[in-house]
């Protein structure tokens, strides 16, 4: 449970007396990977007024703790290791086995959080995962009403025995970048399933646009009601536990009665030649009361508990896989998502670091508008890239298990945006259209070596006239453009591609990267 605000104030006032020893932030623990090529911030806690010296790779930085906190900056370093860092104050702390390389923050919801152990080729790939210079720090799930200063956790090195603890997407990304660059790779894994972007955005970030005012109001209400909620929460929790115990005692009996009635209904339907009714679901347990600090879907709480503690740890960029929980409000996401990116960049003060994200995969419950919002965000935020996954979705599972191609495509984007390699890093992206008699000619960015249909004729295109009724269309590649037409549509006005929850599409560039779904009639 998040501490009471009054307790927080007392704790802050007592910090200097409680922090009698020099301690580095948990991120600077044995096995950590530090970002190469840029100034390295190092920080922690100590007695108020205590002189703190940090020594690392021939550098020495000294400061004096104020309000129980201290921080220094080390000059940029080249890749390498293992190294040792020494911190000296009233006591001495040694941090061992440090590497200097590339650090990426892996965040989002369940598809980023999906562990390597669940990917489709885990059994085949795990024995090969002997990469001691690839390391991961997993941030524990933490909900907070106010920004926290530290996240618990530990760095683990990648091996066949530990790789199952890594993010699946994160591992395959790190493996490919490590192979390409030959330097240590650090992953900070801070993700949680079923969470919306507003939960990962700070209160200040949410205040940047009136579209997000309801989220600002929700944060303020939660903070205002915190003490009252804290006072009543124990009684609510006790009541819930009583109801839960009663549910556990009766659920088997209730379900047995439901199944008996269902079997009778099935028999009657069969006799009447009618479809059988759906099998009844087991009774759901009573809903637990919301803790005073809120729940993971609330605005700003995951930023406070799982992102703020990481700032300003040196990173190269961010890998983001999220959007499913915002799919019902796609238009809003087009404001919220860029605001979140800007918010993080402002916090880190590292400029417009690369922000590479995954477009949500096809799934039966995933409307196309959320993919559109992600596609359009590319034009609103600089130094971003989007990995398209139309060829690796699962109509029946929101968590497609093919994570290797996702990590590989993110790595390709990183090689271009973060490391300056002159390669095509994106599939074709719709750019513009030209209407001619009976047809529409589409132009694209990221054509690469040329447009291609992966298997057979192009599919997934529809076209509409002034009646706005979209019908299946013929689509043919002509150089770097696509010509779309359909019988019965003499005066075409708009084209859509892959405009479905589970699109059946096959437009790629010759680099093997799929085109993003789009529509020319954007609202």
C-alpha positions as CSV (number, residue, x, y, z in Angstrom):
1,X,0.0,0.0,0.0
2,X,1.2,3.5,-0.8
3,X,2.1,5.4,2.4
4,X,-0.1,8.1,3.7
5,X,0.9,11.6,2.5
6,X,1.5,12.7,6.1
7,X,3.8,9.7,6.5
8,X,5.6,10.7,3.4
9,X,6.2,14.2,4.8
10,X,7.6,12.8,8.0
11,X,9.8,10.3,6.1
12,X,11.2,13.1,4.0
13,X,11.9,15.2,7.1
14,X,13.8,12.3,8.7
15,X,15.7,11.2,5.6
16,X,19.0,12.7,6.7
17,X,18.9,10.9,10.0
18,X,17.8,7.6,8.5
19,X,20.3,7.6,5.6
20,X,23.4,7.2,7.7
21,X,25.3,5.3,5.0
22,X,26.1,6.1,1.5
23,X,24.0,4.0,-0.8
24,X,23.7,4.1,-4.6
25,X,20.3,3.9,-6.3
26,X,19.3,0.2,-6.8
27,X,19.9,0.6,-10.6
28,X,23.6,0.9,-9.8
29,X,23.9,-2.6,-8.4
30,X,26.2,-5.5,-9.3
31,X,25.9,-6.5,-12.9
32,X,24.4,-3.2,-14.2
33,X,24.9,-1.9,-17.7
34,X,25.7,1.8,-18.1
35,X,25.1,3.8,-21.3
36,X,28.2,4.5,-23.3
37,X,29.1,7.7,-25.1
38,X,27.2,10.1,-22.9
39,X,27.5,11.6,-19.4
40,X,26.6,9.1,-16.8
41,X,24.4,10.3,-13.9
42,X,25.0,8.4,-10.7
43,X,22.9,9.0,-7.6
44,X,21.8,7.7,-4.3
45,X,21.2,8.5,-0.6
46,X,23.5,9.5,2.3
47,X,23.5,11.4,5.6
48,X,22.7,15.1,5.1
49,X,25.9,17.0,4.6
50,X,28.0,13.9,4.0
51,X,30.7,14.1,1.4
52,X,30.3,11.4,-1.2
53,X,33.0,10.4,-3.8
54,X,32.3,8.2,-6.8
55,X,35.3,6.5,-8.5
56,X,34.9,4.7,-11.8
57,X,37.4,4.0,-14.6
58,X,39.9,6.6,-13.6
59,X,37.3,9.2,-12.9
60,X,36.5,10.7,-9.5
61,X,33.5,12.9,-8.8
62,X,32.7,14.4,-5.4
63,X,29.6,16.0,-4.0
64,X,27.9,16.7,-0.7
65,X,24.6,15.1,0.2
66,X,21.6,17.5,0.7
67,X,18.3,16.4,2.1
68,X,19.7,12.9,2.3
69,X,20.3,12.7,-1.5
70,X,23.3,13.1,-3.7
71,X,24.1,12.9,-7.4
72,X,27.2,13.2,-9.7
73,X,27.9,12.9,-13.4
74,X,30.7,10.9,-14.9
75,X,32.2,11.8,-18.3
76,X,31.2,9.6,-21.2
77,X,32.9,6.2,-21.4
78,X,33.5,3.7,-24.2
79,X,32.0,0.2,-24.1
80,X,33.7,-2.4,-22.0
81,X,33.9,-4.1,-18.7
82,X,33.5,-5.7,-16.3
83,X,34.4,-2.7,-14.2
84,X,34.1,-1.8,-10.5
85,X,32.6,1.4,-9.1
86,X,33.5,2.6,-5.6
87,X,31.4,5.0,-3.5
88,X,32.9,6.5,-0.4
89,X,31.4,8.6,2.3
90,X,31.2,7.7,6.0
91,X,31.3,4.1,4.6
92,X,32.5,2.5,1.4
93,X,30.3,0.7,-1.1
94,X,31.7,-1.3,-4.0
95,X,29.6,-2.1,-7.1
96,X,31.0,-5.0,-9.1
97,X,30.8,-6.5,-12.6
98,X,29.6,-3.3,-14.3
99,X,29.5,-3.1,-18.1
100,X,29.3,-0.1,-20.4
101,X,27.3,-0.5,-23.6
102,X,23.8,0.2,-24.8
103,X,20.8,0.6,-22.5
104,X,17.2,0.4,-23.7
105,X,14.0,0.8,-21.7
106,X,11.4,-1.8,-22.6
107,X,7.9,-0.7,-21.6
108,X,4.2,-1.0,-22.4
109,X,1.6,-3.7,-21.6
110,X,1.3,-7.4,-21.8
111,X,2.9,-8.0,-25.2
112,X,6.1,-6.3,-24.0
113,X,5.7,-8.0,-20.6
114,X,5.3,-11.5,-22.2
115,X,8.2,-13.5,-21.0
116,X,10.6,-15.4,-23.2
117,X,9.3,-18.7,-21.7
118,X,6.0,-18.1,-23.5
119,X,7.3,-17.3,-27.0
120,X,6.6,-19.8,-29.8
121,X,10.2,-20.9,-30.2
122,X,11.4,-20.7,-26.6
123,X,12.4,-24.4,-26.3
124,X,14.5,-24.1,-29.5
125,X,16.1,-20.7,-28.7
126,X,16.7,-21.0,-24.9
127,X,19.8,-23.3,-25.2
128,X,21.4,-20.7,-27.5
129,X,20.8,-17.8,-25.2
130,X,24.3,-17.7,-23.7
131,X,24.9,-13.9,-23.7
132,X,26.5,-12.8,-20.4
133,X,26.8,-9.3,-21.8
134,X,23.1,-9.0,-22.3
135,X,21.5,-8.1,-19.0
136,X,18.0,-7.2,-17.7
137,X,16.7,-5.2,-14.8
138,X,13.0,-6.0,-14.2
139,X,11.0,-3.3,-12.4
140,X,8.4,-4.7,-10.0
141,X,4.8,-3.8,-10.4
142,X,4.4,-0.6,-8.3
143,X,1.3,1.7,-8.2
144,X,1.9,5.1,-6.6
145,X,0.0,8.4,-6.4
146,X,3.3,10.3,-6.3
147,X,6.6,9.9,-8.1
148,X,8.9,7.4,-6.3
149,X,12.7,7.8,-6.1
150,X,13.7,4.2,-6.4
151,X,12.6,0.8,-7.9
152,X,13.6,-2.5,-6.3
153,X,15.2,-5.0,-8.5
154,X,18.4,-6.6,-9.7
155,X,20.3,-7.1,-12.9
156,X,20.5,-10.6,-14.3
157,X,22.8,-11.8,-17.1
158,X,21.3,-13.7,-20.0
159,X,22.0,-17.4,-20.0
160,X,20.0,-20.5,-21.0
161,X,19.0,-20.8,-17.3
162,X,17.9,-17.1,-16.9
163,X,16.5,-16.1,-20.3
164,X,13.0,-17.2,-19.4
165,X,12.9,-14.2,-17.1
166,X,13.5,-11.8,-19.9
167,X,10.9,-10.0,-22.0
168,X,10.5,-12.0,-25.2
169,X,10.5,-9.0,-27.4
170,X,13.3,-7.4,-25.4
171,X,15.5,-10.5,-25.6
172,X,15.3,-10.9,-29.4
173,X,16.0,-7.2,-29.8
174,X,19.0,-7.2,-27.5
175,X,20.4,-10.4,-29.1
176,X,20.3,-8.9,-32.6
177,X,21.8,-5.5,-31.5
178,X,24.5,-7.3,-29.5
179,X,25.4,-9.4,-32.5
180,X,25.5,-6.4,-34.7
181,X,27.4,-4.0,-32.5
182,X,29.4,-6.4,-30.3
183,X,28.8,-4.3,-27.2
184,X,27.0,-5.0,-23.9
185,X,23.3,-4.5,-23.9
186,X,21.2,-3.6,-20.9
187,X,17.4,-3.9,-20.8
188,X,15.3,-2.1,-18.2
189,X,12.0,-4.1,-18.3
190,X,9.2,-1.9,-16.9
191,X,5.9,-3.2,-18.3
192,X,2.5,-4.4,-17.1
193,X,-0.4,-6.1,-18.9
194,X,-3.8,-4.5,-19.4
195,X,-2.6,-1.0,-18.8
196,X,-3.4,2.2,-20.8
197,X,-1.0,4.9,-21.9
198,X,-2.4,7.4,-19.4
199,X,-1.2,5.2,-16.5
200,X,2.4,5.6,-17.9
201,X,2.1,9.4,-18.3
202,X,2.9,11.8,-15.5
203,X,0.4,14.3,-14.1
204,X,2.4,17.1,-15.7
205,X,2.3,15.2,-19.1
206,X,-1.4,14.8,-18.9
207,X,-1.9,18.5,-18.3
208,X,-0.4,19.4,-21.7
209,X,-3.7,19.0,-23.6
210,X,-7.3,19.6,-22.7
211,X,-8.2,16.3,-24.3
212,X,-6.7,14.6,-21.2
213,X,-8.4,16.8,-18.6
214,X,-10.5,13.9,-17.3
215,X,-7.3,12.0,-16.4
216,X,-5.9,15.1,-14.6
217,X,-9.2,15.4,-12.7
218,X,-9.0,11.7,-11.7
219,X,-5.5,12.0,-10.3
220,X,-6.5,15.1,-8.3
221,X,-9.6,13.3,-6.9
222,X,-7.6,10.3,-5.9
223,X,-5.1,12.4,-4.1
224,X,-7.7,14.5,-2.3
225,X,-9.6,11.3,-1.2
226,X,-6.4,9.4,-0.2
227,X,-6.7,9.8,3.5
228,X,-10.4,9.1,3.7
229,X,-9.9,6.0,1.5
230,X,-7.0,4.9,3.7
231,X,-9.2,5.1,6.8
232,X,-12.0,3.0,5.3
233,X,-9.9,0.5,3.3
234,X,-9.2,-2.0,6.1
235,X,-13.0,-2.5,6.7
236,X,-13.6,-2.8,2.9
237,X,-10.9,-5.4,2.6
238,X,-12.2,-7.4,5.6
239,X,-15.7,-7.4,4.1
240,X,-14.2,-8.5,0.8
241,X,-12.4,-11.4,2.4
242,X,-15.6,-12.5,4.1
243,X,-17.4,-12.5,0.8
244,X,-14.6,-14.2,-0.9
245,X,-14.6,-17.0,1.6
246,X,-18.4,-17.4,1.1
247,X,-17.8,-17.5,-2.7
248,X,-15.2,-20.2,-2.3
249,X,-17.6,-22.3,-0.3
250,X,-20.5,-22.0,-2.8
251,X,-18.9,-21.7,-6.2
252,X,-18.7,-25.5,-6.8
253,X,-22.4,-25.9,-5.9
254,X,-23.5,-23.0,-8.0
255,X,-21.6,-24.2,-11.0
256,X,-22.9,-27.7,-10.6
257,X,-26.5,-26.4,-10.6
258,X,-25.7,-24.2,-13.7
259,X,-24.2,-27.2,-15.6
260,X,-27.2,-29.4,-14.7
261,X,-29.6,-26.8,-16.1
262,X,-27.3,-26.4,-19.2
263,X,-27.2,-30.1,-19.9
264,X,-31.0,-30.2,-19.8
265,X,-31.2,-27.3,-22.2
266,X,-28.7,-28.9,-24.5
267,X,-30.8,-32.1,-24.6
268,X,-33.9,-30.1,-25.4
269,X,-32.2,-28.1,-28.1
270,X,-30.9,-31.3,-29.7
271,X,-34.4,-32.8,-29.8
272,X,-35.8,-29.6,-31.4
273,X,-32.9,-29.5,-33.9
274,X,-31.8,-26.1,-32.4
275,X,-28.2,-24.9,-31.7
276,X,-27.0,-25.8,-28.2
277,X,-26.8,-22.9,-25.7
278,X,-23.4,-21.7,-24.6
279,X,-21.8,-23.5,-21.7
280,X,-22.1,-21.4,-18.6
281,X,-19.0,-19.8,-17.2
282,X,-17.9,-20.5,-13.6
283,X,-19.2,-17.8,-11.2
284,X,-16.8,-14.9,-10.9
285,X,-15.3,-14.0,-7.5
286,X,-16.4,-10.8,-5.8
287,X,-14.5,-7.8,-6.9
288,X,-11.8,-6.6,-4.6
289,X,-11.9,-3.0,-3.3
290,X,-9.6,-0.5,-5.0
291,X,-6.6,0.3,-2.7
292,X,-6.3,4.0,-1.6
293,X,-3.4,4.5,-4.0
294,X,-5.5,3.3,-7.0
295,X,-5.1,0.5,-9.4
296,X,-2.7,0.0,-12.4
297,X,-5.2,1.4,-14.9
298,X,-5.4,4.8,-13.2
299,X,-3.8,7.8,-14.7
300,X,-0.1,8.5,-13.8
301,X,0.2,5.7,-11.3
302,X,2.6,3.6,-13.3
303,X,4.7,6.5,-14.4
304,X,5.0,7.4,-10.7
305,X,5.9,3.8,-9.6
306,X,7.7,2.3,-12.5
307,X,9.1,5.1,-14.7
308,X,9.9,8.0,-12.4
309,X,12.3,5.8,-10.3
310,X,14.4,5.2,-13.5
311,X,15.0,8.9,-14.3
312,X,17.7,10.0,-15.1
313,X,19.5,6.7,-15.7
314,X,21.3,6.9,-19.0
315,X,19.5,5.2,-21.8
316,X,19.9,5.0,-25.6
317,X,16.2,4.9,-26.2
318,X,12.8,3.2,-25.6
319,X,11.1,0.1,-26.9
320,X,7.3,0.4,-26.5
321,X,4.6,-2.2,-27.1
322,X,1.2,-1.0,-26.0
323,X,-2.1,0.3,-27.4
324,X,-4.5,-2.6,-26.8
325,X,-6.0,-1.0,-23.6
326,X,-6.5,2.3,-25.5
327,X,-8.1,0.7,-28.5
328,X,-11.6,1.9,-27.6
329,X,-10.5,5.6,-27.6
330,X,-8.2,5.7,-30.6
331,X,-8.8,9.3,-31.5
332,X,-7.8,10.3,-28.0
333,X,-4.7,8.1,-28.3
334,X,-3.4,10.3,-31.1
335,X,-3.0,13.0,-28.5
336,X,-2.2,10.9,-25.5
337,X,0.6,8.8,-27.0
338,X,2.7,11.7,-28.4
339,X,2.2,13.5,-25.1
340,X,3.5,10.5,-23.2
341,X,6.6,10.3,-25.4
342,X,7.3,14.1,-25.0
343,X,6.8,13.7,-21.2
344,X,9.4,10.9,-21.0
345,X,11.9,12.9,-23.1
346,X,11.4,16.0,-21.0
347,X,12.0,13.9,-17.8
348,X,15.2,12.3,-19.1
349,X,16.7,15.5,-20.5
350,X,18.5,13.5,-23.1
351,X,16.9,15.2,-26.1
352,X,14.7,13.4,-28.5
353,X,16.1,9.9,-27.9
354,X,14.8,7.1,-30.3
355,X,11.4,5.9,-29.4
356,X,10.6,2.7,-31.2
357,X,7.2,1.1,-30.9
358,X,5.1,-1.8,-32.1
359,X,1.8,-1.4,-33.9
360,X,-0.8,-3.6,-32.2
361,X,-1.1,-6.9,-33.8
362,X,-4.3,-8.3,-35.6
363,X,-6.8,-9.8,-33.2
364,X,-10.5,-10.3,-33.3
365,X,-11.2,-7.6,-30.8
366,X,-8.7,-5.0,-32.1
367,X,-10.3,-2.2,-34.1
368,X,-8.2,-0.7,-37.0
369,X,-8.5,2.8,-35.6
370,X,-5.9,2.2,-32.9
371,X,-3.4,1.1,-35.6
372,X,-4.2,4.3,-37.4
373,X,-3.5,6.4,-34.4
374,X,-0.2,4.7,-34.0
375,X,0.6,5.2,-37.7
376,X,-0.3,8.9,-37.6
377,X,1.8,9.4,-34.4
378,X,4.9,8.9,-36.6
379,X,4.1,12.2,-38.3
380,X,3.6,14.0,-34.9
381,X,6.7,12.9,-33.1
382,X,10.3,13.0,-34.4
383,X,12.9,10.2,-34.1
384,X,10.3,7.5,-33.9
385,X,9.8,4.3,-35.8
386,X,6.9,1.8,-35.9
387,X,7.2,-2.0,-36.2
388,X,4.2,-3.4,-38.1
389,X,3.0,-6.9,-37.2
390,X,0.1,-7.6,-39.6
391,X,1.8,-10.8,-40.6
392,X,2.3,-12.1,-37.0
393,X,-1.1,-11.6,-35.3
394,X,-3.5,-14.2,-33.9
395,X,-7.2,-13.7,-34.5
396,X,-8.0,-15.7,-31.3
397,X,-5.2,-14.4,-29.0
398,X,-4.4,-10.9,-28.1
399,X,-0.9,-12.2,-27.2
400,X,0.6,-13.6,-30.4
401,X,3.6,-15.8,-29.5
402,X,5.8,-14.9,-32.4
403,X,8.0,-12.4,-30.7
404,X,11.3,-13.0,-32.5
405,X,10.3,-11.2,-35.7
406,X,9.0,-8.3,-33.5
407,X,12.3,-8.0,-31.7
408,X,14.2,-8.3,-35.0
409,X,12.2,-5.5,-36.7
410,X,12.7,-3.2,-33.7
411,X,16.5,-4.0,-33.9
412,X,16.4,-3.0,-37.6
413,X,14.8,0.3,-36.6
414,X,17.3,0.9,-33.9
415,X,20.2,0.2,-36.3
416,X,18.9,3.0,-38.5
417,X,17.6,5.6,-36.0
418,X,19.9,5.1,-33.0
419,X,23.1,3.9,-34.7
420,X,23.0,5.7,-38.1
421,X,23.1,2.6,-40.3
422,X,21.9,3.4,-43.9
423,X,19.2,0.7,-44.1
424,X,15.5,0.6,-44.7
425,X,13.9,0.2,-41.3
426,X,10.2,0.5,-42.0
427,X,7.6,-1.2,-44.2
428,X,5.7,1.0,-46.8
429,X,3.8,3.9,-45.2
430,X,1.0,5.6,-47.1
431,X,2.0,9.1,-48.1
432,X,-0.5,10.6,-50.6
433,X,-3.1,9.8,-53.3
434,X,-4.0,11.1,-56.8
435,X,-7.4,10.5,-58.3
436,X,-7.6,9.8,-62.0
437,X,-10.5,8.5,-64.2
438,X,-11.7,5.3,-62.5
439,X,-8.7,4.8,-60.3
440,X,-6.7,6.1,-57.4
441,X,-2.9,6.1,-57.4
442,X,-1.2,5.7,-54.0
443,X,2.3,6.9,-53.1
444,X,4.3,5.6,-50.2
445,X,7.3,6.4,-48.0
446,X,9.7,3.6,-47.1
447,X,9.4,1.9,-50.4
448,X,13.0,0.6,-50.0
449,X,14.1,-1.6,-52.8
450,X,10.6,-1.6,-54.2
451,X,7.0,-2.6,-53.4
452,X,6.0,-6.3,-53.6
453,X,3.1,-8.6,-52.8
454,X,4.3,-11.4,-50.6
455,X,2.1,-14.1,-51.9
456,X,0.1,-13.8,-55.1
457,X,-1.8,-10.6,-56.1
458,X,-2.1,-7.7,-53.7
459,X,-5.0,-8.1,-51.3
460,X,-6.6,-6.1,-48.5
461,X,-7.6,-3.0,-50.5
462,X,-11.0,-1.5,-50.7
463,X,-12.3,1.5,-52.6
464,X,-15.3,3.8,-52.4
465,X,-17.0,6.5,-54.5
466,X,-19.0,9.5,-53.3
467,X,-21.4,7.1,-51.6
468,X,-18.7,6.1,-49.1
469,X,-19.5,2.4,-49.6
470,X,-16.3,0.5,-49.7
471,X,-16.0,-2.5,-51.9
472,X,-13.1,-5.0,-52.6
473,X,-10.7,-3.5,-55.1
474,X,-8.0,-4.5,-57.5
475,X,-4.6,-3.2,-56.6
476,X,-1.5,-3.3,-58.9
477,X,2.0,-2.2,-58.3
478,X,3.4,0.3,-60.8
479,X,6.9,1.3,-59.9
480,X,6.8,2.9,-56.4
481,X,3.0,3.4,-56.5
482,X,-0.1,1.3,-56.3
483,X,-3.0,1.7,-58.6
484,X,-6.4,0.8,-57.1
485,X,-9.7,0.4,-58.9
486,X,-12.9,-1.6,-58.9
487,X,-15.8,-2.3,-61.3
488,X,-18.7,-0.1,-60.5
489,X,-16.7,2.7,-58.9
490,X,-16.3,5.1,-61.8
491,X,-15.5,8.1,-59.6
492,X,-13.4,6.8,-56.7
493,X,-12.8,9.0,-53.7
494,X,-11.0,7.0,-51.1
495,X,-9.0,3.8,-50.5
496,X,-8.5,1.7,-47.4
497,X,-5.9,-1.0,-46.8
498,X,-6.1,-3.6,-44.1
499,X,-9.0,-1.8,-42.5
500,X,-10.2,-4.7,-40.3
501,X,-9.7,-6.1,-36.9
502,X,-7.8,-9.0,-38.5
503,X,-6.7,-7.8,-41.9
504,X,-5.7,-10.2,-44.6
505,X,-2.9,-8.2,-46.3
506,X,0.3,-8.8,-48.2
507,X,1.9,-5.5,-49.2
508,X,5.6,-5.4,-48.3
509,X,8.8,-3.7,-49.5
510,X,11.6,-5.9,-50.8
511,X,13.4,-5.7,-47.5
512,X,10.6,-7.9,-46.2
513,X,8.9,-5.3,-44.0
514,X,5.1,-5.1,-44.1
515,X,3.1,-2.0,-44.9
516,X,1.0,-0.4,-42.2
517,X,-2.8,-0.5,-42.6
518,X,-4.2,2.9,-43.5
519,X,-7.2,4.8,-45.0
520,X,-7.1,7.9,-47.2
521,X,-10.3,9.2,-45.7
522,X,-9.0,10.0,-42.3
523,X,-11.5,11.8,-40.1
